[in-house]
């Protein structure tokens, strides 16, 4: 099973801010995946998610059918200061992270939990730390989030 995002802490010492939100139909959201807000509900994020649509990181698994009810809710971390350890692509032009990459912003890869190191256009994963004992992972702050009140 692929590893997804893992909560590592926050930039300001705050805890995750969990919010229960409704989910769109036909979604398979896995704990540690990035979710976006689409038509007022959560959907699994895709590569190049539009700026201002990233809602948070799923705190649980949820699969919805072709129709949803008010009971189809998922808990997500909406804290804009939360840092998550995410895997990144290991094929392509750029396949490793180093200290010189800290501060760079990358896009989402082929799924909702893998960072594409070859794509820095419209990205929203800002590298805040490399994970030395896990060469295929890095600690990222998710940028371009929607405003949550």
Phi and psi restraints in degrees (value plus and minus 20) as a CYANA .aco file:
   2 UNK   PHI     -86.9   -46.9
   2 UNK   PSI     126.8   166.8
   3 UNK   PHI    -106.8   -66.8
   3 UNK   PSI     120.0   160.0
   4 UNK   PHI    -128.1   -88.1
   4 UNK   PSI    -191.7  -151.7
   5 UNK   PHI     -83.6   -43.6
   5 UNK   PSI     120.6   160.6
   6 UNK   PHI    -145.0  -105.0
   6 UNK   PSI     107.7   147.7
   7 UNK   PHI     -82.9   -42.9
   7 UNK   PSI     111.3   151.3
   8 UNK   PHI    -137.0   -97.0
   8 UNK   PSI     -31.2     8.8
   9 UNK   PHI     116.3   156.3
   9 UNK   PSI    -179.0  -139.0
  10 UNK   PHI    -162.9  -122.9
  10 UNK   PSI     142.1   182.1
  11 UNK   PHI     -91.0   -51.0
  11 UNK   PSI     -44.9    -4.9
  12 UNK   PHI    -133.6   -93.6
  12 UNK   PSI      -9.4    30.6
  13 UNK   PHI      61.9   101.9
  13 UNK   PSI     -17.4    22.6
  14 UNK   PHI     -99.2   -59.2
  14 UNK   PSI     142.0   182.0
  15 UNK   PHI    -108.0   -68.0
  15 UNK   PSI     146.8   186.8
  16 UNK   PHI     -78.2   -38.2
  16 UNK   PSI     129.1   169.1
  17 UNK   PHI    -130.8   -90.8
  17 UNK   PSI      84.4   124.4
  18 UNK   PHI    -109.6   -69.6
  18 UNK   PSI     114.9   154.9
  19 UNK   PHI    -152.5  -112.5
  19 UNK   PSI     114.9   154.9
  20 UNK   PHI    -113.0   -73.0
  20 UNK   PSI     102.8   142.8
  21 UNK   PHI    -148.6  -108.6
  21 UNK   PSI     133.7   173.7
  22 UNK   PHI     -91.5   -51.5
  22 UNK   PSI     135.7   175.7
  23 UNK   PHI    -139.7   -99.7
  23 UNK   PSI     122.3   162.3
  24 UNK   PHI     -89.1   -49.1
  24 UNK   PSI     144.3   184.3
  25 UNK   PHI     -88.6   -48.6
  25 UNK   PSI     134.5   174.5
  26 UNK   PHI      37.3    77.3
  26 UNK   PSI      26.7    66.7
  27 UNK   PHI    -135.0   -95.0
  27 UNK   PSI     118.6   158.6
  28 UNK   PHI    -140.3  -100.3
  28 UNK   PSI      80.0   120.0
  29 UNK   PHI    -128.4   -88.4
  29 UNK   PSI     107.5   147.5
  30 UNK   PHI    -128.2   -88.2
  30 UNK   PSI     121.4   161.4
  31 UNK   PHI     -69.3   -29.3
  31 UNK   PSI     111.3   151.3
  32 UNK   PHI      70.8   110.8
  32 UNK   PSI     -15.8    24.2
  33 UNK   PHI    -113.5   -73.5
  33 UNK   PSI     131.7   171.7
  34 UNK   PHI    -101.3   -61.3
  34 UNK   PSI     116.7   156.7
  35 UNK   PHI    -139.3   -99.3
  35 UNK   PSI     130.3   170.3
  36 UNK   PHI    -136.5   -96.5
  36 UNK   PSI     141.5   181.5
  37 UNK   PHI    -118.0   -78.0
  37 UNK   PSI     100.6   140.6
  38 UNK   PHI    -154.4  -114.4
  38 UNK   PSI     102.7   142.7
  39 UNK   PHI      33.0    73.0
  39 UNK   PSI      17.8    57.8
  40 UNK   PHI      60.0   100.0
  40 UNK   PSI     -16.2    23.8
  41 UNK   PHI    -151.5  -111.5
  41 UNK   PSI     145.3   185.3
  42 UNK   PHI    -102.1   -62.1
  42 UNK   PSI     118.9   158.9
  43 UNK   PHI    -154.7  -114.7
  43 UNK   PSI     133.4   173.4
  44 UNK   PHI     -85.3   -45.3
  44 UNK   PSI     117.3   157.3
  45 UNK   PHI     -92.7   -52.7
  45 UNK   PSI     131.7   171.7
  46 UNK   PHI    -140.0  -100.0
  46 UNK   PSI     147.9   187.9
  47 UNK   PHI     -75.2   -35.2
  47 UNK   PSI     124.1   164.1
  48 UNK   PHI      39.7    79.7
  48 UNK   PSI      22.3    62.3
  49 UNK   PHI     -79.0   -39.0
  49 UNK   PSI     117.5   157.5
  50 UNK   PHI     -82.6   -42.6
  50 UNK   PSI     122.6   162.6
  51 UNK   PHI     -76.1   -36.1
  51 UNK   PSI     118.9   158.9
  52 UNK   PHI      63.8   103.8
  52 UNK   PSI     -13.4    26.6
  53 UNK   PHI    -128.9   -88.9
  53 UNK   PSI     -35.5     4.5
  54 UNK   PHI     -87.8   -47.8
  54 UNK   PSI     103.2   143.2
  55 UNK   PHI    -118.6   -78.6
  55 UNK   PSI     -58.6   -18.6
  56 UNK   PHI     146.1   186.1
  56 UNK   PSI    -181.2  -141.2
  57 UNK   PHI    -138.7   -98.7
  57 UNK   PSI     111.4   151.4
  58 UNK   PHI     -84.3   -44.3
  58 UNK   PSI     113.7   153.7
  59 UNK   PHI    -119.4   -79.4
  59 UNK   PSI     -17.2    22.8
  60 UNK   PHI    -179.8  -139.8
  60 UNK   PSI     147.4   187.4
  61 UNK   PHI    -107.5   -67.5
  61 UNK   PSI     127.0   167.0
  62 UNK   PHI    -179.3  -139.3
  62 UNK   PSI     113.2   153.2
  63 UNK   PHI    -142.4  -102.4
  63 UNK   PSI     110.5   150.5
  64 UNK   PHI    -131.7   -91.7
  64 UNK   PSI     134.2   174.2
  65 UNK   PHI    -106.9   -66.9
  65 UNK   PSI    -184.0  -144.0
  66 UNK   PHI     -92.8   -52.8
  66 UNK   PSI     -34.4     5.6
  67 UNK   PHI    -155.9  -115.9
  67 UNK   PSI     126.9   166.9
  68 UNK   PHI    -140.2  -100.2
  68 UNK   PSI     139.5   179.5
  69 UNK   PHI    -141.9  -101.9
  69 UNK   PSI     158.1   198.1
  70 UNK   PHI     -83.8   -43.8
  70 UNK   PSI     -37.7     2.3
  71 UNK   PHI    -101.5   -61.5
  71 UNK   PSI     -30.8     9.2
  72 UNK   PHI    -102.3   -62.3
  72 UNK   PSI      68.0   108.0
  73 UNK   PHI    -145.5  -105.5
  73 UNK   PSI     129.8   169.8
  74 UNK   PHI    -152.8  -112.8
  74 UNK   PSI     124.7   164.7
  75 UNK   PHI    -110.7   -70.7
  75 UNK   PSI     108.0   148.0
  76 UNK   PHI    -149.2  -109.2
  76 UNK   PSI     133.5   173.5
  77 UNK   PHI    -109.4   -69.4
  77 UNK   PSI      97.2   137.2
  78 UNK   PHI    -125.3   -85.3
  78 UNK   PSI     -13.8    26.2
  79 UNK   PHI     -88.0   -48.0
  79 UNK   PSI      96.9   136.9
  80 UNK   PHI     -89.4   -49.4
  80 UNK   PSI     -27.9    12.1
  81 UNK   PHI    -119.8   -79.8
  81 UNK   PSI     -23.0    17.0
  82 UNK   PHI     -87.0   -47.0
  82 UNK   PSI     120.2   160.2
  83 UNK   PHI    -133.5   -93.5
  83 UNK   PSI     112.9   152.9
  84 UNK   PHI    -143.9  -103.9
  84 UNK   PSI     121.4   161.4
  85 UNK   PHI    -106.9   -66.9
  85 UNK   PSI      99.5   139.5
  86 UNK   PHI    -141.8  -101.8
  86 UNK   PSI     128.3   168.3
  87 UNK   PHI     -93.9   -53.9
  87 UNK   PSI     140.3   180.3
  88 UNK   PHI    -150.7  -110.7
  88 UNK   PSI     146.1   186.1
  89 UNK   PHI     -79.0   -39.0
  89 UNK   PSI     125.9   165.9
  90 UNK   PHI    -137.7   -97.7
  90 UNK   PSI     -10.9    29.1
  91 UNK   PHI    -147.0  -107.0
  91 UNK   PSI     138.2   178.2
  92 UNK   PHI      93.1   133.1
  92 UNK   PSI    -185.6  -145.6
  93 UNK   PHI     -93.9   -53.9
  93 UNK   PSI     -68.8   -28.8
  94 UNK   PHI    -127.2   -87.2
  94 UNK   PSI     101.4   141.4
  95 UNK   PHI    -147.0  -107.0
  95 UNK   PSI     -18.9    21.1
  96 UNK   PHI    -156.3  -116.3
  96 UNK   PSI     139.1   179.1
  97 UNK   PHI    -135.5   -95.5
  97 UNK   PSI     126.2   166.2
  98 UNK   PHI    -161.4  -121.4
  98 UNK   PSI     156.5   196.5
  99 UNK   PHI     -77.0   -37.0
  99 UNK   PSI     -48.7    -8.7
 100 UNK   PHI     -87.2   -47.2
 100 UNK   PSI     -37.4     2.6
 101 UNK   PHI    -105.6   -65.6
 101 UNK   PSI     -32.3     7.7
 102 UNK   PHI     -78.9   -38.9
 102 UNK   PSI     109.9   149.9
 103 UNK   PHI      77.9   117.9
 103 UNK   PSI     -36.3     3.7
 104 UNK   PHI     -96.2   -56.2
 104 UNK   PSI     131.6   171.6
 105 UNK   PHI    -135.3   -95.3
 105 UNK   PSI     109.5   149.5
 106 UNK   PHI    -138.4   -98.4
 106 UNK   PSI     142.5   182.5
 107 UNK   PHI    -114.8   -74.8
 107 UNK   PSI     149.0   189.0
 108 UNK   PHI     -93.9   -53.9
 108 UNK   PSI     127.7   167.7
 109 UNK   PHI    -108.2   -68.2
 109 UNK   PSI    -165.9  -125.9
 110 UNK   PHI     -93.0   -53.0
 110 UNK   PSI     -30.6     9.4
 111 UNK   PHI    -160.1  -120.1
 111 UNK   PSI    -199.2  -159.2
 112 UNK   PHI    -102.8   -62.8
 112 UNK   PSI      -8.8    31.2
 113 UNK   PHI    -164.5  -124.5
 113 UNK   PSI      -6.3    33.7
 114 UNK   PHI    -141.6  -101.6
 114 UNK   PSI     109.9   149.9
 115 UNK   PHI    -106.4   -66.4
 115 UNK   PSI     115.1   155.1
 116 UNK   PHI    -116.8   -76.8
 116 UNK   PSI      84.4   124.4
 117 UNK   PHI     -90.6   -50.6
 117 UNK   PSI     -36.1     3.9
 118 UNK   PHI    -104.4   -64.4
 118 UNK   PSI     -28.6    11.4
 119 UNK   PHI    -141.0  -101.0
 119 UNK   PSI      88.6   128.6
 120 UNK   PHI    -131.8   -91.8
 120 UNK   PSI     -12.0    28.0
 121 UNK   PHI    -107.2   -67.2
 121 UNK   PSI     101.6   141.6
 122 UNK   PHI      46.8    86.8
 122 UNK   PSI       0.7    40.7
 123 UNK   PHI     -93.9   -53.9
 123 UNK   PSI     145.6   185.6
 124 UNK   PHI    -163.7  -123.7
 124 UNK   PSI      -7.1    32.9
 125 UNK   PHI    -124.1   -84.1
 125 UNK   PSI      84.6   124.6
 126 UNK   PHI    -112.4   -72.4
 126 UNK   PSI     101.6   141.6
 127 UNK   PHI     -90.5   -50.5
 127 UNK   PSI     104.5   144.5
 128 UNK   PHI    -131.0   -91.0
 128 UNK   PSI     -35.7     4.3
 129 UNK   PHI    -187.3  -147.3
 129 UNK   PSI     123.3   163.3
 130 UNK   PHI    -107.1   -67.1
 130 UNK   PSI     136.3   176.3
 131 UNK   PHI    -131.0   -91.0
 131 UNK   PSI      76.5   116.5
 132 UNK   PHI     -83.4   -43.4
 132 UNK   PSI     -53.9   -13.9
 133 UNK   PHI    -107.7   -67.7
 133 UNK   PSI     -19.1    20.9
 134 UNK   PHI    -155.2  -115.2
 134 UNK   PSI      66.1   106.1
 135 UNK   PHI     -84.7   -44.7
 135 UNK   PSI     -36.8     3.2
 136 UNK   PHI    -120.7   -80.7
 136 UNK   PSI      -0.5    39.5
 137 UNK   PHI    -159.1  -119.1
 137 UNK   PSI     137.5   177.5
 138 UNK   PHI    -167.7  -127.7
 138 UNK   PSI     142.1   182.1
 139 UNK   PHI    -114.9   -74.9
 139 UNK   PSI     105.1   145.1
 140 UNK   PHI    -147.6  -107.6
 140 UNK   PSI     124.6   164.6
 141 UNK   PHI    -120.0   -80.0
 141 UNK   PSI     112.5   152.5
 142 UNK   PHI    -109.7   -69.7
 142 UNK   PSI     100.3   140.3
 143 UNK   PHI    -118.5   -78.5
 143 UNK   PSI     157.8   197.8
 144 UNK   PHI      38.7    78.7
 144 UNK   PSI      14.9    54.9
 145 UNK   PHI     -98.2   -58.2
 145 UNK   PSI     138.3   178.3
 146 UNK   PHI     -94.3   -54.3
 146 UNK   PSI     139.1   179.1
 147 UNK   PHI     -98.0   -58.0
 147 UNK   PSI     110.8   150.8
 148 UNK   PHI    -137.0   -97.0
 148 UNK   PSI     108.6   148.6
